[in-house]
Structure formats: C-alpha cells, structure tokens
C-alpha cells in the first residue's frame, strides 16, 4: 500500500557545484514526498518542488558569485505511483515518455530537441528549471496505468539523441508505442545503443514497466517470456 516514488534531477550546467546541488535537490524532493504521503500526489509534488526550488534560489542569493548573475538551475522529474494511478511532475531539462494503451506521449515534445523545431503561438508556456525564480510551476499530469504500460525517464542528452535517431529513420514518437507490453530491458537496450553510438558520457535512463498479465498479449521474445514468468510468480 506504500506510494512508489521515482525522482530524477539534472543540472543545466555540468560543473561540480551544479551537479552537487542537483543531488541535494533530488534528496530533498524524495524526503519531502515521503513526509507528505497523506497528501494528494499532485499537491505533494508541488510542495516538494517548491522546497527544492527555494533551496536553489536561496543558494543563488547567498552565493559569492551572485554579482555575476550566477544561478544553479536544475531540471526535475517526479513520478508517484499509487497502485496503478501515476502522477507526474516535471520541469526541464530532462525527458519523460509515457506509453499507454498502445499510444506514446512525450514531455517535452521529442521534436523540440531538433534544430528545425519552432514554437507555435498556441503552445503552452514551458516551465522554468528549479532555481530560476522564487517560485516554480511544474507540469503536472495524472493517469491510470494498465498492464503493459511503460514509463521512461531519461536525461536531456539521451532525449536529444533519441529525437535525432527517430528523425533520421523517419519515425515519430508514436512508433515508440511498440514497446507497450514489452520487457523494460528492450527499452533500455535502445538507450544503451544511443549511449554507445553518440558517445554520450553523462546519459542516464530508467524504465518502469507494468507487466502484461499471464495469458495476455505481447510475448514475442524469450526475454518477454522470462519477464512474464517472473511476474506470474510475483502475482
């Protein structure tokens, strides 16, 4: 009955101070979410992000380099799982991909990593990273995940590599829906391939999969069979 928590943070700049502050922000968000287990998940994420944002913003005000407008900016993604209810909070950088009911959704839009991307006039405002202002307004979304659904979270470097790979092969984000009902290892293999092909040194990804029920769809490889057998034992 406990609430599942996934938190990923990523600094905008890759210097030592930014990396350390991103780690502290992640620890603070996780701690706040654990302490607010009785609150609705969207409210808990909002408050946890606000606490981490306050820490980063205050650090910029007291930093000896504040005269040079030095801010430590951090992207964050939080996923709360209550049974099959999934609540997501996100501020850039970073990428989250949700594969649900054989459809794929990406936040931000994967094409936004391409040089040809243009912002339309009717597009919604993009939230700022943590630490940018004294307040934060993360993207919040909530959905019910079913058997076979998948949640992918990765760093900006991997998201950009994935966007370019899809563009070069004339594929779209909807083609990622083929990973619905498949072992998370298959999705991780894609990210591993991008790490190697693009020589990415600072990429990271995590995949959460809801296994299909025994006797249902999606068994096409031995890995999938083993995954289903392990899940049958757990159930």
C-alpha positions, 0 to 999 in steps of 0.5 A: 500500500506504500506510494512508489516514488521515482525522482530524477534531477539534472543540472543545466550546467555540468560543473561540480557545484551544479551537479552537487546541488542537483543531488541535494535537490533530488534528496530533498524532493524524495524526503519531502514526498515521503513526509507528505504521503497523506497528501494528494500526489499532485499537491505533494509534488508541488510542495516538494518542488517548491522546497527544492526550488527555494533551496536553489534560489536561496543558494543563488542569493547567498552565493559569492558569485551572485554579482555575476548573475550566477544561478544553479538551475536544475531540471526535475522529474517526479513520478508517484505511483499509487497502485496503478494511478501515476502522477507526474511532475516535471520541469526541464531539462530532462525527458519523460515518455509515457506509453499507454494503451498502445499510444506514446506521449512525450514531455517535452515534445521529442521534436523540440530537441531538433534544430528545425523545431519552432514554437507555435503561438498556441503552445503552452508556456514551458516551465522554468528549471528549479532555481530560476525564480522564487517560485516554480510551476511544474507540469503536472499530469495524472493517469491510470496505468494498465498492464503493459504500460511503460514509463521512461525517464531519461536525461536531456542528452539521451532525449536529444539523441533519441529525437535525432535517431527517430528523425533520421529513420523517419519515425515519430514518437508514436512508433515508440508505442511498440514497446507497450507490453514489452520487457523494460530491458528492450527499452533500455537496450535502445538507450544503451545503443544511443549511449554507445553510438553518440558517445554520450558520457553523462546519459542516464535512463530508467524504465518502469514497466507494468507487466502484461498479465499471464495469458495476455498479449505481447510475448514475442521474445524469450526475454518477454517470456522470462519477464512474464514468468517472473511476474506470474510468480510475483502475482 
